Amino acid sequence: MRLPCGLSPASMRDLYADALLRSIDLPCRAEHAAGGPGAGLGATLTTRHLLYEAEVEAAMGLPPGVHSYAILPIGYPIGRFGPVGRGSLADFVYEDRWGKTYSAVK
């Protein structure tokens, strides 16, 4: 598990969200790649612990003024989890309104 933390006040967390998500995306990809084909190592970002932020930070031993931003559990899923794929951009990217395919996507 990884616990991204920062020295900023919790009230400023949103200002750092973009950098945080970028800093977590690459380790997630690296963990997946490190497992190698068929190894099944996976990770997911969660912020659910923020519902109990003070309790979690105390349990993790974070010093005063250091706040957690997310939790990144890493491990092997139970059961069969098989190859991750991506859908076509045309199914997800729209222009001007919902359902109108973005002109740059073919």
C-alpha positions, 0 to 999 in steps of 0.5 A, a space after each residue: 500500500 502507498 499513502 501519498 501525503 503532503 504538508 499542505 493544509 487539508 483545506 488545500 487538497 483540491 489545489 494539489 489533486 492534479 499533481 497527486 493523480 499524476 504522481 499516482 498514475 505512473 506507480 500504478 502502471 509500474 506495479 502492473 508492469 512489474 508483475 509481468 504478463 499474467 502475474 495479475 498485480 494490480 492497484 487502485 486509487 481510493 479516497 474513501 478513507 478521508 471520511 475518517 481522515 483523523 483516525 486514519 492519519 493517527 493509525 498511520 502515524 502521520 505527524 501533525 500538519 501532514 495530511 493523506 491525500 489518497 490510499 493506493 492498495 497494491 496486490 493480487 486480486 482474488 479470483 480471475 481478473 483478466 487482461 485490461 483493455 481500453 475501449 474506442 475513444 469514439 465511445 467515450 469522447 464527445 464534442 459539444 454535446 453528449 453522443 456527438 462523436 469528437 471530430 478528431 476521433 475516427 
